[in-house]
């Protein structure tokens, strides 16, 4: 299907992914999730560990392993419905149209092959280059992601590289087939602060150089502030707020988002950090109401009974909270 500039590159609609528990009951790790990524845009998907961010990413590229499975929703890339593609077509699309940067490159990279060979193999699989041409292109990619002495590093194995160099090699691998969308799942988590900054700077440059759209998954709001155009906040398998990044930081609408921002060091100098009480509910332990209700200081009766619907706000913002619901839903009134 021919691309249209005003149509989002990636659109996720009402996605639901469940895992079968030992009891035989299905529990939703991703529950009615909808968002889009525009062409050339970076969307930050943020939330605590266990909120469903990585499962969302794996669902998009159909790599959720049993006992998990996608049971509802639609995922489209440039108008192509990914959930309806035969597996052989989906396999060709991974890497060619969607690049994936994993959280831990030591797990994602094959330990028994050199870095150069793995990039060359990717180029060959997608019919882009083989032989001497693939070797040249592999060196060009390693140089593009600022790997020093790329000809030597191409002959080395993943265990011979530092964490930062492995992540750069992973980025080169993700960009090898020149995808239009890159999903980066916590790309800086295992790196020290200096290397984190270098990787983020590299991703920013790669987005400009290759004209990428980027879905950046992270728990770090500092990374979101620096990298993203828009942000989607995820909690308990659901998107609870979406907004342009500046608007979200200036005026967060959801109590969970406000809690995340209040817990950032340095926001209020001289004050103790304000932690969100409690923990993210475990898979299968969500009640019928709002997933955040048990930790929310602004909860009222309706919060425990009915899951809130998504409510549009000004400026293209969306929030999933009874505090902002339309009057006829019973929201907007807090019990004293």
N, C-alpha and C positions, 0 to 999 in steps of 0.2 A: 504494500500500500504506500502511495506517495505521501511523504511527510508534508504537513501543513504547519507553518510557523506559529499560528495562534493555538494549535492543539498541543497539550502537554506531551512531552516525550514519553514519560511513564505515568500511568494512571492506575492506582490501586483502589478498588471499590468493594467495600463490605467484605473484606477478606477475613476468613475464619479458619484457623488451623487448630486442630485438637490433638491431644495425646491420650491414648488409652491407659488408664491407671491399672495397677495390679488387681484392683477390685472389679475391673471390667467396665467401669464408668469412664466416659470421655470428659476430659477437662480442656477448656479452651486456653491455649497459650497466646493466641491472637484472636481477638473477638471484635468483629464488625469494624475492621480498620480500613479507613479511606484516606488517601492523600494523593498528591500528584507532584511530579518534578518537571518543571518547564525546561525548555532547551537552553543550555548554557547556565543553568541555575544550580546552586548548591542548597539542598534541603538538609538541615540538621535534624536527625531523629534522636531525641535525648530522653533519658530516664535512668532510674536505678537498675542495678543488676537484677535480673529476674522479671523485668517489666515486659519482655516480649520483643525487644528490638532485633536481636539476632535471628529469632525464629521468623520474624517478618521478612528479613533479608533473604533467608534461605527459602522461604515460601515463594518469593518473587522469582527466584531462579529454579524452583522446584527441586531443591536438594534436601527437603525435610525427610529424615530417615524414620522408619518404623520404631516405636509405636505411634509416631506422629503422622498426620495426614491432613491435607487441605480438603475441607468439606464444603466450603461455600465461597462466593466472591468472584471477582474478575480482576485480572492483571493484564494490562495491555501496554505494549511497547510500540510506539509509532503506529498505533491502530491495530497491531497484531495481538490477538488474544493468546497469551502465553500458556494459560492453563488448559487450552484446547489443542495445543500442538502435539503431534506424535513425538515420542521420546527422541527419535533420531534427529528430528528437526530442532528440538529444544537443545540437544547436545551441541549441534552446530552453532546455535545462537549464543550459548554460553561462551564467553571469551571473544566471540566475533562482534556481537552487538552489545553485550553486557560484560564488563570487566569486574572482577571481584578481588578486593584486597582484604585478606584475612587478618584477624587479630594477632595470630601467632604464626609468622612465616615459617618457622622451623617445622611446624606441623603441616603447613600447606605445600611447602617445597619438598620435592622428592629427594631424600638423603643420598640415594645411590647414583644420581646423575649430576653432572656439573651444571652450574647456573647457565652457562652459554648453551648447553645442549637443550635444557628445558625451554629456553626462549626459542631456539631454532625449531624444536618439535612443535611448539604452539604455532609458529609461522607456517610450518609444513601442513599441519592438520587442517588449518583454515585456507590452504591453497594460496598463501601470500608470497612465500619464498622457500626455496630449497637449496641445499648445497652451499656453494660459496656465497650466493646472494643472502641466504639466511644467516650465515656467520657474520657478514658485514652488517646486516640489519640488527642482529643481536648486540653487536658492539656499539652501534649507533644508539640503541635504546638504553644500554647501560651508561653511556656517556650522557644521554639526555637526562637521566635521573641522578646524575652527578656521582656516579661510582668512580672513584679514582683508579687509574690504571686499568681500564675496562678489559683490555686484552688478557691481562693476567687473571683478573677476577673471573672472567668468563670460563677459565679452565679450573676454577676451584669449586669445591662442594659446599653446600649450605653450612655445614658445621665449621668450615674454615673462615666464615665471615662473622663480623660482629653483628649485634642485634640491629643496629642502624643500617648496615650494608645489606643484611638479609631483607629488611623492609624495603629498601630501595630496589633490590632485585625483584621483590614481589610486585612492586609498582610497575617496573619494567615489563614483567610478565603480563600484568593486567592490561597494559597499554599496547602490547605487541600487535594485536589484531585491529588496533585503532577503533575501539568500541565507542558508541555515542553516549553510553551511560556507564559510570563506574560506581560500584557500591563499595564503600570503605567501612569495614566493621571494626571499630575501635583500633584504628591503625597506629596509634601512638601509646597504647596502654602499657606495654612492657618496656618502654624506652625511658631513658633518663631525660630530664627537663631540656637540656641543650639539644639532644638529638630529636626530641619531640618537636621543638621549634623548627628545626631543619626540615623534618618530614612534612610539617604543615605548610611551610614555605614552598617546598617542592610540589605538593599537591595543588597549591594555588597557581604555581607557574604552569603545571601540566594542564590544568583546567583551561587556562588562557591559550596555551600553545596548541592543544589538540581540540579545542572547542567542546570540551566535555560538559555533560551534566553530571552532577555528583550527589549521591545519597550518602551522607556522612553520619554514621552511627557512633554515638559516644555517650558517656555519662558525664562528660566534662563541659559545663556551661561556658567556661573560658574559651574552649575550642570552638564552640558554637558561635560565640560573640565575634571571634576573629575570622571565622571561615564562611559562615552561612549567610544566605540571603533571607531565607525563611526557616522557621523551626517548628517541628511537631513534637509535642511533649507526650510521652507514653507512660502509662501506669496500669498495672494489672491486665496487660494484654489489650488495652484500649488507648486510642489517641484522645487525650483529655483537653488539649489546646493546640491550635495552630495559629501562627501569626508571623508577620515580618519580624525579623530578629530585633530591630531597634524598638518596635512597638512592644514586643514581649518583655524586653528588659525594662522599658520605661513604665509599663503598666500591665503587669501580669494579671490575667483574669481568673485563673483557676487557683484554688487554695494550695494545690500541690505545687504548681509553678512558683507561687509566692514562697512556699517553704524551701524549694530548691534554691531560689535566688538568695534567700535570707541566710542560707548555710554556706555561702561562698565566702572564704576568708578575704578580709579587707574591704567588704562592702560598708560596714559600719565600724570604723577604727576605734579601738579602745573597748569594744564590747565583746562579750563571749559569743561564740558561734551559736546560732539557733538551730538545733537539730530537729528534724521531723520525728515525733515520737512513734514508736512501734516499728514494724518491718513490713516489707512488701508481702502480701498474702501469698502462701504457697499455691502451686497449681492445684486446682480442684477445691480450694477453700474460699472461693469468692461467693459471697451471698447474693441475694436477688437484687440488691440495691447498688449504689455507687461503690466501686472497688476501693475508693479512698476513704469511705465514710468512717471506718474505725480509727483513722489517724487524723481526722479533720476536726479542727476546733470550731468550725462554722456549720457543722452538721445539724440537721433538723429531722423531724420524723420521716419525711418522704425519702430522705437519703438512704435509709436502711431498707426501704421497701421496693423502690423502683429504680432501675438504672436510668440515668438521665440521657436524654437525646442530645444530639449536637445542635447548638444554637448559634446562628450567625450573628456577629457583632460588626461594628463599623470598621472600615478599612480592610475588608477581606478577612477578618479574624473569625475563628471558630472556637467554641468552647463547649465542653460536655460537662455541665454542672447545673444543678437545680437552682443555684443562686441567680443564674442568668436566663432561666427558662421563661417561656411566655407565661403570662398570668393564668391562662386557662389550665396550665399543667399543675398549678399549685406551687410552683417555684417562686423564688424571690422573696420569701418571707421566712425569717429566721426566728425560731422559738426563743423566747427569753430564758 
